[in-house]
């Protein structure tokens, strides 16, 4: 069943009720006793209009309440002593929509206006007019219509709350399952990386014990294994301790650049502008952008130099990472997982990211993160 089908059925029901009320009012008006005047046609129009207005009672309940009240007062003044059934339906719809104060005010006004309209019609004397007006719109019927609308409104509210609670429970179970999967994945990765780290450290130890020169690649594997173990340990602590350990941020960027230098890349860091209070989400994103960029440079760029530039502006933080690798302007970058992850982080904070080959050769990553839109 499509989402439009319940709405179509609701509109069909609204039309059926509106037409049924309009027909009932017209039949009552035609069968009633009244003096023939020039206002007969106007009375019939108002009877039909008051009923047909109910078709919009879901979309505009207050407007329908006003229209139904005016039509009821109008055909009473035109000499049609017909119960104001359409107005009672409008009272029910308005209270159901939550417009209780407006409905009470309109009902009080109708209780005052209808006797005057009956007097103006000249059909009855003063006593009969007031008696018939009270019969047309008894206070008990108004209370009953309002009570029915309020009862249904409360029932719908409780149903919505129950549905929302059910959705929240399902979302909580999904979050718990994702957390469980993340912990399992973390434990598996930690084990594998620990093996790599131990093997690299053992190889370095054996080489140094023999007096041999340790290859730079082996030292880089050793350092990368240590860093991966630290990050995974911090991630696990965050998962288990509900983020009590602070994640890496802007203050940790110099350490990333220093590690890149130790790995053989001539990397520089430049920070310009006056640093303001940087939200944790922005600092974490800057760290991840620099980390991913330097990792890509070391793995794929075949570069000798890399520069990291952070520009602290009053309302934004700009990051630029350039390298002199083998990327050429005519070579379009292949969007890998790392680049997509960077773009998602930046977009989530309302920022912009550009990653493309430079005209003079090499690759550049530029990002701008607003400071005033970060939650």
C-alpha positions, -999 to +999 in steps of 0.1 A: +000+000+000+014+034-010+016+064+014-009+083-009-037+057-005-046+065+032-046+102+023-069+096-007-093+076+015-093+105+040-102+130+013-129+108+000-144+105+035-142+143+039-161+148+007-187+122+016-193+139+050-194+174+035-218+164+007-240+144+032-242+173+056-250+198+028-277+175+014-292+170+049-293+208+055-309+215+021-336+188+026-343+202+060-345+237+046-368+227+018-392+208+041-394+235+067-421+262+071-409+297+061-423+328+045-414+332+009-390+361+005-362+373-018-337+357+006-347+321-001-320+316-028-293+331-004-305+308+023-302+277+001-267+288-010-256+293+027-270+259+036-250+242+009-219+263+015-219+255+053-220+218+046-195+217+017-170+238+037-164+207+058-143+192+031-114+214+042-118+207+080-085+187+082-064+213+063-080+245+077-101+237+108-103+273+121-113+287+087-140+260+083-152+269+118-156+305+109-173+298+075-197+273+090-206+298+118-212+326+093-233+304+071-254+292+100-260+328+112-268+338+076-294+312+068-310+317+102-313+354+094-327+345+060-356+326+077-344+290+076-349+275+110-324+247+104-301+231+130-265+242+127-252+207+121-222+219+100-210+241+128-211+212+152-189+192+128-166+222+126-163+224+164-154+188+165-127+192+138-112+223+154-109+208+189-094+177+174-068+198+157-059+214+190-076+249+186-096+247+218-095+284+227-106+296+193-134+270+193-147+281+227-147+318+216-165+309+183-191+288+202-198+316+226-202+341+198-226+317+180-247+313+211-251+351+211-255+357+174-280+329+165-309+343+186-304+377+171-303+361+136-336+343+144-352+376+156-340+394+124-357+368+102-391+379+115-404+343+116-412+342+153-419+365+182-392+372+207-399+343+230-403+317+202-372+330+185-350+325+216-365+291+223-360+279+188-324+293+187-316+275+219-331+243+203-310+248+172-278+251+190-280+237+225-251+241+247-251+204+254-245+196+217-216+220+216-200+204+246-206+170+231-189+179+198-160+195+216-156+166+240-156+141+211-129+161+193-108+164+224-111+127+232-100+117+197-071+142+198-058+127+231-061+092+216-041+102+185-015+119+207-011+087+228-008+066+197+019+090+183+038+088+216+036+050+216+048+049+180+076+073+188+086+052+218+087+021+196+109+039+170+132+051+197+135+016+211+143+002+177+168+029+171+185+023+204+187-015+197+203-007+163+228+017+180+237-010+205+241-035+177+264-011+157+284-005+189+288-043+194+299-047+158+323-018+162+339-033+193+342-067+176+358-051+145+381-031+168+392-062+186+399-081+154+419-052+139+438-047+171+450-083+171+462-081+135+479-048+139+495-060+171+510-089+152+523-066+126+538-042+152+554-071+171+569-085+140+583-051+129+598-044+163+613-079+164+629-073+129+642-039+140+657-054+172+674-082+154+688-059+127+702-036+154+716-065+174+735-077+144+748-042+137+729-039+104+713-008+091+676-008+096+657-001+064+636+031+065+605+011+053+608-012+083+610+018+107+580+033+090+560+000+095+571+000+131+559+036+137+527+031+118+520+000+138+525+018+171+503+047+159+475+024+147+476+006+181+474+039+200+444+050+179+426+017+181+432+017+219+418+052+221+388+042+200+381+012+221+382+034+253+359+058+237+334+030+228+336+015+262+338+047+283+312+068+264+338+092+250+355+100+283+389+101+265+393+132+243+397+123+206+426+138+186+421+173+174+438+204+162+466+203+188+477+169+175+483+180+140+520+189+146+526+153+157+512+141+124+536+163+105+565+152+126+557+116+120+556+123+083+591+138+086+604+107+104+590+086+076+612+104+051+588+131+037+599+167+039+567+180+055+561+215+069+533+230+090+522+266+088+495+281+111+483+316+103+458+339+119+445+342+155+433+309+168+398+311+184+379+285+203+376+257+178+347+232+183+358+197+190+341+184+158+360+209+137+394+201+153+387+164+149+379+168+112+411+189+106+431+161+122+415+135+101+419+155+069+456+161+075+461+125+086+444+110+055+462+135+032+497+127+046+489+090+045+479+092+008+510+112+000+532+086+016+514+057-001+506+069-036+520+103-045+557+094-047+563+129-034+594+144-017+578+174+000+544+182+015+531+214+031+502+217+056+487+251+060+460+260+085+445+295+083+425+305+114+398+330+102+372+348+124+343+325+113+361+296+095+391+273+095+408+268+062+432+238+056+454+232+026+477+203+020+500+203-011+526+178-023+549+177-053+540+141-063+533+126-097+497+137-100+491+157-132+464+183-140+450+159-167+447+130-143+414+130-125+416+116-089+400+083-081+376+089-052+388+063-027+374+055+008+397+081+024+387+109+001+350+101+005+353+100+042+369+134+043+342+148+021+315+134+043+331+148+074+334+183+059+299+183+044+284+172+078+299+204+093+286+226+065+320+231+049+335+226+015+363+203+002+383+203-029+408+175-038+425+178-072+458+178-091+477+211-091+485+230-123+522+229-114+521+192-106+513+173-075+481+172-056+462+196-033+435+191-007+416+223+004+389+224+030+370+252+047+351+245+079+327+271+094+330+277+131+296+291+137+275+263+122+290+235+142+268+219+167 
